Amino acid sequence: MTLTELSPQIRRGFAVSASMAICASLQIAQAADVCPGQDVSSHQAVTAFNSLMDGQPGTPRTLQLTVIPSYDVEDRALRGQLTVERVVATSGFWCQAQLALSGPSLDVDESSIDSDKSVTAGWQQRWLIDDGSLPTVSTVISVQIPYDEPDAKTDIVLTGIVAKSMQWGAVYLNAFAETTDGADSSSVDFGGVVGAKRVLNGSLAVCRHCDP
């Protein structure tokens, strides 16, 4: 699902999200100490349903499943999509990288079940960690690959992310470029999202450090 497809759903209906991080048995206990920036990730991570990207990798060697269900009031259809994400390393360059695979989004209404017949593979890389003076800088490359659609074309979305911690929370800037008629096309849409997160009470967090 692309960013342009998310916006109409938010306008026409309402959406809720449920994120579940599954700690695999192979998770290395000291991963948070080996890979830098875990404290920044905890502060800058955005877990609400919206089109804002925070640019933060998850906990190394921990499989994360994200389910995004939404209901379109106008079409009376229930939509859902599953994304699997993982940071594959506990140190070095790849502990700042998060790989993702999203399955086809399903549309369920009163008479039928349909899907968009595409999967999306993504690579998010955090290049700079907020150190108090410079912000977090990350990029995301997403490739939407159609299947069982002879005339469909593969599209690419490139997103740049800047996140800065504040005493009261964090601010974010996303800028993206998205092909609209195949990766080899010169037709590209540009856009951006600006957002902020305010931490009302840190003690109310469900998982502050997620250490065993």
N, C-alpha and C positions, 0 to 999 in steps of 0.2 A: 504493500500500500504506500503510495507516495504522499508527500506533504500536501499536494493539491487535492488529493482525494480525502484527506482528513478534515479539511476545513468545512466542507458542506455537511459532514456528519455532525460536527459540533454545532453548526447553526440550526440544523433541522431537528435535531433531537437532543438527547442527553446521553452521556457516556460515563461509564465508570470503569475503573481498571483494578486488576488484582495482580500484584507481582509476588512471586514466590521464589526465593533463593534456596536452592537445594544444596546443602553442604555434602559433597561427595566423600566417600570413605577415603579417597586418595588425597584429600586436601592436606596440604602441609601446614602444620600448626603455626610455624613461625613465619608464614608467608607475609603477613602484614608488616613484620619487622624488616624483612629482606627487601621488599619492593617499596621504594619511597613514594610518598604522596597519599598514603591511605587516610591520614587525618584530613587532608584537603578534600578527598573524595567524600568522606563522611559529611563534611560541612556543605559542600557544593552540590551533592547529588539531589536530583529532582525525581520524586517517585509518584507524582500526580499525573493524571491523564491529560496531556496536552501535546502540542506539536513542538515544544521547546526541548532542545537537546542540551544536556549539561556537560558533555565531554569528559565524564569521569569513568574510568574503567572500574569494573567490579573487583571483588576480592580474588586474588590469584588462585587458580586451580579449583574454583567453585562454579558449578554449573548453575546458571540462572534461567528460569523459565518465566516468561512474561505473557500473560493472557489479557487481551484487550477486547472485552465485549462491549457492544454499544447497541442502542435501540433507536431506530429511525422512526419517529412518530408519523411523519408524512407518508412513508412507504409501508409502515407497519411491518418492518423487517428487523430481525435480530441479526447483528453482524458480530463476527469474532475472528481473531487472528492469534496464532501462537508464534512466539519468538524464542529461540534458544540462543543464549549468549555464554561466552566463556573467555576468560583471560588465561592463556595457555602456559605462561611462564611465571616463575616466582621472583625473578631478578632480571636485570638488564633491559634491553630494548623492548622485548616482547611482554614484559610484565606491565607495560603501559599501553598495550594493544588489546582490544577486545573484538573478537570475531563473533558474528551473529548470522543466524539463518532464520528467516521468517517464512512460514508456510503460506499457502493461499488463504485469503480472507473468505470466510463463508457467509453467505446471505441466506437467512432462513425466514420465510414468510408463511402465510397460512396455507399455501398450496404447493410450495416448491422449496428445494435447497439448491443453491447455486454457489459458484466460486469464481474468483477472477482468473483462475488457471495461470498463476505465475508464482514463483518463489523469489525471495530477495536475499542476496548474500551481502553482508556488510563488513567493513573493516574500519574500526575507530582507533585512532592513534593520538595519545596525549604527548605533545612535543615539549610543552613547557608547563611546569607546576607552579601554581601561585605561591610566591615566597614572601608575600607581604608588600612588595613593591611592583613586581610584574605579575600579570594575570595568568591564569591557566589558558593555554592555547591548544586546541585539538582540531583534528579533521576527521570526517567520516566519508568514506566512499561506499555507496550502495549501488548494487547492480540488480535490476529487476529483470528476471529471466522468464519469459512466457513458455508454456508447454501446451501441446495439443491445440495450438492455434496457428495454422499455416501462415497467416498474414501478419501475425503479431511480431513486434520487434523488441529487442533488448534495449532498455533505457538505463541511464546512469545518472545518479545524483551525487554531486560533490558539495559537502557542507563544511564551512569553517565555523569554529566555535570559540568564543572568548568568554571566560567566566572569571569574576573577581569577587573575592570574599569581602564582606563588610562586617562591621560589628553587629549589625542587626540581621544579617543574612547573607545574600549574594545577589549579584546582578549578572545577566547573561545577554550575549549577542550572538545570533545565528545568521549566517548569510549562505545562500545556497544557489547552485546552478543545476538545472535539470533538463536533460534532453526530452523532447516531446514526440519525436518521430524516429526513434532508433538512435543507437550510439554513434552511427556514422553520419548523422544528420547535423546540419548547421542550425536547426531550429532548437533554441535553448530558452528556457524560462529562468528568470532570476527573481529572487525574493529574499526576505529577511524576517526575523522574529526577534523582538526585544522583550525581555522578561526579568522578573525579580522574585526572590524568595525571602520571606521574612520568618525568622525563627521566633515563635511566640514564647515557647518554654522548652528548652532543651531536655528537661527531665521527663517530658512526655513522649520522647522518641521511643519507638518500639524496639529498635536495635541501635544502640549508639556506637558500639565498636565491633559487635559481632564476634568477639573473641570467646573461645570455649573456656 
